[in-house]
Amino acid sequence: MNIKSIGFVGTGVITEAMVRGLLAEPTYALEIHVSPRSAHIAETLAGEFAAVKIAKDNQDVVDRSDMVFLAIRPQIAEEVVRALSFTDGQMVVSVVAATERQALIDWVGANVRLVQANAYIAPLFASLAQKASGPSAEPFSTLSREFATRGGLNEQVLSDFGRKGGIAALTAALDGVLARIEGRSS
């Protein structure tokens, strides 16, 4: 599948991972338009990939894209999406967590082809796996912070998990499993 133009409303860590996955060979788009929300991420992507263009705003992303990904936090999704004008028949893919399909349809306000992320989330995981196993692999603690949207649900879970001793308990449990696999006593 090769789409002429894909756009991302919201330019956080999820968008960054998906763009990297979509532009890995074979590429899935000729152009990718990203919103300027997180300037550092948008500029990094545009600097690394000639296909990535930084839009002037979210409406510019929608106007320039055959397929639009909504990659925004659920807390701001309604406000952001309602402010946009979509074209009838445009493909819209939502990666917004914990949001009902009917709510998205109501907010979009046009007869779009709406898909919720299930079929398109693979590039995110491919990019994360690549980063975790690459030559300069970072520790899981760094990746988990990096791939959690600031103010998002993953960040909340990670914070609560660490504060309540979950990270220490999981580390001890996994060390025990490794010791068992290696034939050592834990």
N, C-alpha and C positions, 0 to 999 in steps of 0.2 A: 504494500500500500504506500503510495507516494502522494502526498497532499501538497498543493502549491504553497499555501500559507497557513501557518498555525500561530495563534496568539495566546498569550498568558496574561490574564488579569490577576495580578499578584505576583511578585517576584521575590519569593523567599527561597528557603532551602529545598522545598519540594519542587518548585519550578526549576531551580538550578539542576537538580538531579534528573528531572524529566527531560529538560532540554539536552543535557549531555547524552542521555540515553537515546533520544530521538535523532541526534546528529551523529551517533556512532555508526560506522558502516554496517549495513547499508542505511543511508539516511532516509528519514520518513517525511521530510519537508524541504522545499526549496528555500523558504523564508520562514523565520520565526520572529514574531514581534513580541517584545516583553514590555511590561509597564515599567515606568521609572521608579516605582515605589521604593525598592531597596537599590539605591544607586550603585553601590559597590558590586552587588551580584549582577545587575544589568550590565554594568561596564565591563566586568570580568568576562561575562559570556560573549558580549559583542567584540571584545578584544581577542578572544580565542577562536570564535567561529564567524566567518564572513556572512553566514546565513542569518545571524542574529542581528536584529535592528531594534533599537530602543525607541519606543513610541513616545509621543509627547504626553499622553495621558491614557487612561483606561478606555475611553471612547475611541481613541485612535487605534488601539489594539483591536477592538471589535470591528471597526470600519475596514481594517486592512487584512482581516483574517477569514479564511474559509471555515476554519475550525477554531473555536475559542475555548480555552481551558479556564475554568474559574478555580483559582488556587488561592483562596482567601480564607481567613479564619471565620468560623461560624458566627462569632460575635458581631462581625461587621458585614456579613454576607448580604443581608437584605438591603441595607443602606447602599452598598456598592452596586449590587446588581440592578436594583430599581432605577438607579441613576443612568443606566446604560440603555442605548437603543440598538436592538438586535434586528436583523433582517429575517423575514419569513424564510424558512428553509435552511438557515444557517445551522451548522452543527455546533452544539454547545456541550462540553464535557465538564462535569462538576467533580472536583476532588474536595469539595467542602464537606467536612466531617459532620455527622449527626444532623443532616438536613433532609427533610422529606422531599420527595420528588414533586409533589403537588405545590409545595411552597416555592421551589425553584421555578416551576412553570408559571406560577402567579407573578413572581418577581420579574421574570424575563419579559413577560407581556407581549411576546410575539410567537408566531407559530414556528418555533425552531425544532430541530431534531436534537432532543436532550438525551444525553447518555450520562449515567453516573459511573464513576471512574473504574469500576471493576476490570474492564477489558484493557484499559490503558495504563494501569498502574505498574505494569512490568518494567518499563524503562526506569522508574524510580528505584526499584529493587536492584536492577542490573547495575545502575550507577553506584548505589550504596555498596553492593558486593564488590564491585571493581575497586572502590576506594578502600574498602576494608582489607582486601587481599593484595593490593598493589605493592610495588617495590618500597614505597615509603608509607607502609600501613600504619595508621594511627591507632592508639588504644581505643577499646570500645567506649570508655568513658568520654573521650573526646568526640568520637563519632555520634554518640547518643545526644550530647549537647548540641553538636553542630547540625544534626538532622531533626531537631525539635524546633518548631516554629516558636519564636518569642511570643509569649502570651497565649500559646496554643494548648491543645489538650495533651499532646505528648510531653510538653515541657512541664505541665502540671503533674502528670503521672510520675515523671522522672524525679521531680522535686519531692513529691510526697513519698515516693519509694525510698529515696535516699535519706530523707529526714526521719523516717520511721524504721531505719535499719535494714531495709530490704536489700540494698547493694551489698552490705557486709554479709548478710545471710546467704544471698545467692552466690557470692564469691566463695564462701566457705563450702557450700554444697557442691559447687562445680570443682573446687580443689579436691574434695573427697571423691568425686566421680573420676577425675583424672588419676588420682592415686590408685584407685581400684583398677582402672584400665591398665595402668603401668605396673600393677602387681605390688604396689607399696601399701603399707598400712597408713590410714589417714590420721 
